[in-house]
Amino acid sequence: MARVTIFSKFGRSLVNWFLKDTKIKIGILLFAIVIWFIIVLGNDYNYTIDTPLEVVNIEEGKTLKERIPSRIQASFSGRGIDLFYLLASRKYAFKFVIDVESIRWYYVYNLNDYYLENREKIIIPRNVNVKFNHIVYPESLRIELDRLDILRVPVRLRADIKTAPGYITVKRPVVTPDSVLLSGPRTYMKKYKEVFTEPLNRTGITEPIQMVLNLEIPIQENIESSAYKVNFYQPVEQIGEQIISNIPVHLVGVPSHTNVELSPSEISLTISAAISQLANIQPQDIKVYFNFRENWKYDEKYYVPTVELPEDVLSWSNMTPRRVEVRVIRNR
């Protein structure tokens, strides 16, 4: 019990000590950290840095056949402040460069030998005093060139969209852009006739779909594209019904020198379509006809005509009248 009391008193004393003159104590702590940081940054170190790698002077009309690493690991020595500055430098200020102007199709570079002989290919900010030691990884690099091909190909949508009951997709889906410009090595470009979007599967849809889809372009084949994403839009609407009257019934396939009459010559239908499209559908948009040559029989008078709906109309029902009379008028 006495031991608990001692620890309790010590804890309260420690808290009271921190609570008194808090600003002064925080200032002392920060000053100590700054002094420690200056001392540490003033020491000399050897450090391996992950460094950008850039290939320059590729012959016109050619490109890299395979992608190469965008970064390599290199060992440097210098003061901590200089090494820290290198780590914080932008790509254009600190990088390794490989000049391929002298190679025709391929060459294997021993990176340590290459950069020891070509110190100017190591781009380091002028105010940084560090020493390049050696390449840690990779020690060698194969550069292979290929003919550069440029081709515009269409974008193909891979989508399976199922609406909820009572709803329908309206018109065709819109993909923007609908084509992309590809560029890359001829070896791989030969197989590109089109590019596909990532798969899209939706069910029970009741509202329009608007989203961004990725294009499936394999970056390992060093193919560049003018776009890597497309905008996708699919209108979705509720289904409605409407009665269309005064739809003319046409006669087709009537032999010459034969007079045929239809009675009645007009019918009405109930059609189903997206609500926004119902108002635009006119009687002449629906094709109703009787093919005399294929369907007429000597001993029959009444027939159900054939109905062909516009693309935007789902279905029809309630034909009135259900059948039409076909009369052959014989000349005297």
C-alpha positions in Angstrom: 0.0 0.0 0.0 2.9 2.4 0.8 4.5 1.5 -2.5 1.4 2.4 -4.4 1.2 5.7 -2.6 4.9 6.5 -3.4 4.3 5.8 -7.2 1.1 7.9 -7.1 3.0 10.9 -5.6 5.8 10.5 -8.1 3.3 10.5 -11.0 1.5 13.6 -9.7 4.9 15.4 -9.3 5.9 14.5 -12.8 2.7 15.8 -14.3 3.0 19.0 -12.2 6.5 19.4 -13.5 5.4 19.2 -17.1 2.5 21.6 -16.5 4.7 24.3 -15.1 6.6 26.6 -17.6 5.3 24.4 -20.5 6.3 26.8 -23.3 9.9 27.1 -22.1 10.3 23.3 -21.8 8.8 22.8 -25.3 11.2 25.4 -26.7 14.2 23.6 -25.1 13.1 20.3 -26.5 12.7 21.8 -30.0 16.1 23.5 -29.8 17.7 20.1 -28.8 16.0 18.4 -31.7 17.3 21.1 -34.1 20.9 20.8 -32.8 20.7 17.0 -33.1 19.4 17.2 -36.6 22.2 19.6 -37.7 24.8 17.3 -36.2 23.3 14.3 -37.9 23.1 16.0 -41.3 26.7 17.2 -41.0 28.1 13.6 -40.8 29.2 11.6 -43.8 27.2 8.6 -45.0 27.0 6.0 -47.7 23.4 5.7 -48.9 21.6 3.8 -51.6 19.1 6.0 -53.4 16.2 4.9 -55.7 16.9 7.1 -58.7 15.0 8.0 -61.9 16.3 6.5 -65.2 15.7 8.1 -68.6 16.5 6.9 -72.1 17.3 9.6 -74.6 18.1 10.0 -78.3 16.1 7.1 -79.7 16.4 7.1 -83.5 13.4 8.7 -85.2 10.8 6.1 -86.3 11.9 3.7 -83.6 10.9 3.0 -80.0 11.8 0.8 -77.1 10.5 -2.7 -77.7 10.2 -3.5 -74.0 9.6 -1.2 -71.1 12.7 -0.7 -68.9 12.8 0.1 -65.2 11.8 3.7 -64.5 14.2 3.8 -61.5 17.5 2.2 -60.6 19.3 1.9 -57.2 22.6 3.7 -56.9 25.0 4.1 -54.0 26.2 7.7 -53.1 28.4 9.0 -50.4 28.4 12.5 -48.9 27.1 14.6 -46.0 23.6 13.8 -44.7 22.3 17.2 -45.8 23.4 16.6 -49.4 22.0 13.1 -49.5 18.7 14.4 -48.0 18.6 17.1 -50.7 19.0 14.4 -53.4 16.1 12.4 -52.0 13.9 15.5 -52.2 15.1 16.6 -55.7 12.7 16.5 -58.6 13.1 14.0 -61.5 14.5 16.6 -63.9 17.2 17.7 -61.4 18.4 14.3 -60.3 18.4 11.3 -62.7 20.5 8.8 -64.6 20.5 9.1 -68.4 21.2 6.4 -71.0 22.1 7.7 -74.5 21.0 5.1 -77.2 22.0 7.2 -80.2 24.8 4.9 -81.1 22.9 1.6 -81.1 20.9 0.3 -84.1 18.6 -2.4 -82.6 19.8 -3.7 -79.3 22.7 -3.4 -76.8 23.4 -4.7 -73.3 24.7 -2.0 -71.0 26.9 -2.8 -68.0 25.6 0.1 -65.9 28.6 0.4 -63.6 31.1 0.6 -66.5 28.8 2.9 -68.5 28.4 5.5 -65.7 32.0 5.4 -64.5 33.0 6.2 -68.1 30.2 8.7 -68.7 29.9 10.8 -65.5 28.0 13.5 -67.4 25.1 11.1 -67.7 24.5 11.4 -64.0 22.4 14.5 -63.5 23.0 15.9 -60.0 22.0 19.4 -58.8 25.0 21.8 -58.9 24.8 22.8 -55.2 24.9 19.2 -54.0 28.3 17.7 -53.1 28.0 13.9 -53.3 30.1 11.1 -54.8 28.7 8.4 -57.0 30.0 5.0 -55.9 28.3 2.3 -58.0 25.0 0.9 -59.3 23.4 -1.5 -56.8 20.5 -2.8 -59.0 20.3 -3.7 -61.8 23.9 -4.1 -62.7 23.2 -4.6 -66.4 20.3 -3.5 -68.7 19.3 -4.7 -72.2 18.0 -2.0 -74.5 16.1 -3.3 -77.6 14.6 -1.1 -80.2 11.7 -1.7 -82.7 9.9 0.1 -85.4 7.4 2.7 -84.1 3.8 2.2 -85.4 0.9 4.6 -84.8 -2.7 3.4 -85.3 -6.2 4.7 -84.4 -8.5 1.9 -83.2 -12.1 1.9 -82.0 -13.1 1.5 -78.4 -15.3 -1.6 -77.7 -17.6 -1.5 -74.7 -17.8 -4.7 -72.6 -21.0 -4.1 -70.6 -23.8 -6.3 -69.4 -26.6 -4.1 -68.1 -29.9 -5.4 -66.9 -32.7 -3.0 -65.9 -35.2 -3.6 -63.2 -38.8 -4.7 -64.2 -40.6 -1.8 -65.8 -37.4 0.0 -67.0 -35.5 -0.1 -70.2 -32.2 1.2 -71.6 -32.8 4.0 -74.1 -30.8 4.3 -77.3 -27.2 3.1 -77.7 -24.7 3.6 -74.9 -22.4 6.6 -75.4 -18.6 6.1 -75.0 -16.3 9.2 -75.2 -13.9 9.0 -76.8 -15.0 6.3 -79.1 -11.5 5.7 -80.5 -7.9 6.1 -79.3 -4.6 6.6 -81.0 -2.1 3.9 -80.1 1.7 4.1 -80.6 4.3 1.4 -79.8 6.6 -1.3 -81.2 5.5 -2.9 -84.4 6.0 -6.4 -82.9 3.0 -5.8 -80.5 1.0 -3.3 -82.5 0.2 -5.9 -85.2 -2.4 -7.5 -83.0 -4.3 -4.3 -82.0 -7.5 -3.9 -84.1 -9.5 -2.5 -81.2 -9.3 -1.9 -77.5 -11.8 -2.9 -74.9 -13.1 -1.3 -71.7 -12.9 -3.0 -68.4 -16.0 -5.3 -67.9 -19.1 -3.6 -66.5 -21.9 -5.7 -65.0 -25.0 -4.1 -63.5 -28.4 -5.5 -62.6 -31.7 -4.0 -61.3 -30.9 -0.6 -62.9 -33.6 2.1 -62.5 -31.5 5.3 -63.3 -29.1 6.4 -66.0 -25.5 5.1 -65.7 -22.7 7.6 -66.0 -19.2 6.6 -65.0 -15.5 6.4 -66.1 -14.2 3.1 -67.4 -10.5 2.0 -67.7 -9.2 0.8 -71.1 -7.4 -2.5 -71.1 -4.1 -1.6 -72.6 -1.2 -3.8 -71.4 1.5 -1.4 -70.3 4.2 -4.2 -70.3 4.1 -4.2 -74.1 5.2 -0.5 -74.1 2.0 0.6 -75.8 1.1 4.3 -75.4 -2.4 5.5 -75.8 -4.0 8.9 -76.3 -6.4 8.0 -73.6 -6.5 5.4 -70.8 -10.0 6.0 -69.6 -13.4 6.7 -71.3 -16.6 8.3 -70.2 -19.6 5.9 -70.4 -23.2 7.0 -70.4 -26.3 4.8 -70.7 -29.8 6.4 -70.5 -32.4 4.4 -68.6 -36.1 5.2 -68.4 -39.4 3.8 -67.2 -41.6 1.9 -69.6 -45.0 3.3 -70.6 -47.9 2.4 -72.8 -49.8 4.3 -75.4 -52.6 3.7 -78.0 -51.6 4.6 -81.5 -54.6 5.0 -83.9 -55.1 5.4 -87.6 -52.2 3.1 -88.5 -52.5 2.3 -92.3 -52.5 -1.3 -93.4 -50.6 -1.8 -96.6 -50.9 -4.5 -99.3 -47.8 -6.1 -100.6 -47.1 -9.0 -103.0 -50.2 -8.4 -105.1 -49.9 -9.9 -108.6 -50.4 -7.7 -111.6 -53.9 -7.5 -113.0 -55.3 -8.4 -109.6 -57.4 -5.9 -107.6 -57.4 -6.4 -103.8 -59.1 -4.4 -101.2 -58.6 -4.3 -97.4 -61.3 -3.6 -94.9 -60.7 -1.7 -92.7 -57.6 0.0 -94.1 -56.5 1.3 -90.7 -56.0 -0.3 -87.3 -54.9 0.8 -83.8 -52.3 -0.7 -81.5 -51.2 -0.4 -77.9 -47.4 -0.1 -77.8 -44.8 -0.2 -75.0 -41.7 2.0 -75.1 -39.7 4.4 -73.0 -41.9 7.2 -71.7 -39.8 9.9 -73.4 -40.2 8.2 -76.8 -43.9 7.5 -76.7 -44.8 11.1 -77.7 -42.5 10.9 -80.8 -44.0 7.8 -82.3 -46.4 8.5 -85.2 -48.8 6.0 -87.0 -46.6 6.0 -90.1 -43.6 4.9 -88.0 -45.3 1.5 -87.5 -45.3 -0.8 -90.5 -48.5 -2.9 -90.8 -49.0 -5.0 -94.0 -50.6 -8.0 -95.5 -48.5 -10.1 -97.9 -51.0 -11.3 -100.4 -48.7 -13.6 -102.4 -47.5 -15.5 -99.3 -50.6 -15.5 -97.0 -53.8 -15.3 -99.1 -55.9 -18.5 -99.4 -58.9 -18.9 -101.7 -61.3 -20.0 -99.0 -60.3 -17.5 -96.3 -61.4 -13.8 -96.0 -60.0 -12.6 -92.6 -56.3 -12.3 -91.7 -54.1 -10.9 -89.0 -51.7 -8.5 -90.6 -48.0 -8.4 -89.9 -46.6 -5.7 -87.6 -43.1 -4.4 -87.7 -42.2 -2.0 -84.9 -39.6 0.8 -84.9 -36.3 0.0 -83.1 -37.3 2.0 -80.0 -40.6 0.2 -79.4 -40.6 -2.8 -77.2 -43.8 -4.6 -78.1 -47.4 -4.2 -79.2 -50.8 -5.5 -78.1 -54.6 -5.0 -78.5 -54.8 -4.8 -82.2 -58.2 -3.3 -83.1 -59.7 -4.8 -85.2 -57.8 -8.0 -84.6 -58.3 -9.1 -88.2 -58.8 -7.4 -91.5 -60.9 -8.6 -94.5 -59.1 -9.2 -97.7 -61.4 -9.0 -100.8 -60.3 -9.9 -104.3 -62.2 -7.8 -106.9 -62.6 -9.6 -110.1 -62.8 -7.6 -113.3 -65.8 -8.1 -115.6 
